Amino acid sequence: MSGGIGTFIPLILMFVLFYFLLIRPQQKRQKSVQQMQSSLSKGDKIVTIGGLHGIIDSIDESKVVIKCGDGSRLTYDRNSVREVVESAKEAQV
C-alpha cells in the first residue's frame, strides 16, 4: 500500500509545480487584461492586438471606436485592445 502512495507523490508534486509556474501566472495576466479593458475611457491612447495605435473616440459595452492619426475612425471589439499607452486621466494632470 505504501508503494502505491509513493508512486503518486512525484505526480502530485509535478501538478503543484505546473500550477504555480504556469496556471497561476496566466490567470493573473488574464485578470489584469480584463481589468484594463473594463477601465478604458474616451481619450485613452491605446494599441490594439493588431498593432494599430490610436485614441479612443467613443466606447460602449462591446465596441470601441478608435481615431487614427489621419483622422479616420475604426470600430473594434473592446477585447482587441492590447494596452493603454497613455490614460486620458494621466494626460489631464
N, C-alpha and C positions, 0 to 999 in steps of 0.2 A: 504494500500500500504506500509506503514512503517513497518507493521508486517511482510511482505514478505522479506524485506531487512534485518530485524532483525534476521531472521532465517538463512540467508546466511552468516552473519558475522562470526559466530563460524566456519563454514565450510571453509571459506576463510582463517581465522587465522590458522586453522589446516593445510591447504595446505602450507601456508607460513612457518609454523614451520617444517613440513616434508621436505620442500625444503632446509632449512638452516641446519637441523640436519642430514639428510640422503642423499639427492641427491647431493648437492654441494660438501661435503667431498668425496663422491665416485668419482665424476668427477675429483677432484684434484688428487686422488690416481691414477686413470687411466691415467691421463696426465703425472704424474711423472714416472709411469711404462713405458709408451710409449717413453718418453724422455730417460730413462735409456737404454731401448732396442735398441734405434736408435743410441746411443753413444757407443755401445760395440766395442771393438777393440781387435786385436790379443794380447795375453799375459795377458789379464784380468783374475783374479781368480774369478770364479763365482759359484753360487749354482743354480741348476735347480729346477723347481717346484716339481719334484720327490725326491729332496734331494741329488742329485749327485753333488759332489764337483769336480772341475776340472779347467783347464786352457784352454782358447780359443786358438786353434791351427790355425784355419782359419775360415773365415766368409764371407758370401755373403748376398744377399738381403733377403733371406728367411730361410737360414740354417746356423748353426754354428757347427763346428767340435770341440769337447771338448777332450782334452788329460787328461786321468785319471792318478791316482797315479801309476798304474802298467805299464804305457806306452801305453795302448790301446787307440784308438781314436774312439769316438762315435759321430754320427751325430744326431743333434736335430734340431727342428724348433726353429727359433730365439725367438718366443713368449714363449718358455718354460723356458727361463732364469728368475729366480725369483729375484736374487740380485747379485750385484757385490761386492765381499768381499774386493778385492784389485785391483785397477786400474793399468794397466801396466805403465801409466804415473806417478803414485804415487810411484811405485816401483823403477823407474829410478832415482827419485830425492833423 
